[in-house]
């Protein structure tokens, strides 16, 4: 006995209903799995440990595999007189740094994730890694004269 109503887009055919149910269940499983995976990942954490007079051990935990992190520091936050400067460039996979901050009573650190193989301090524009490495070409003087 066919119970389909003429013109209805809903099927009462059991195999069709089961196929649709499994499709919806699979989709929901993928969404839940992706959400839980995203929520379970934590951001990298910077741990700073004083080692004595003016020396600090800085460790990055929850790092992203073999990512490259560059450390920056400033003695005063949010001051144009003390901009962020390079404390230590990182190498791929490096998560531990040892810094000597002689002459400073306070120091604030941050890390920057380097997204390509060029160290940020060599980049043409650290805010745009697609530009590549900074190169300087001197066209003049071409007579071999020394530049001062």
Secondary structure, DSSP 8 states (H G I E B T S, - for coil): -----TT------HHHHHHHHHHHHHHHHHHHHHHHHHHH----EEEEEEEETTEEEEEEES--TT-EEEEEEESSTT-TTS--EEEE---TT--EEEEE-TT-S--EEEEEEE-SSS-GGGBS-TT-GGG-B------S--S-----
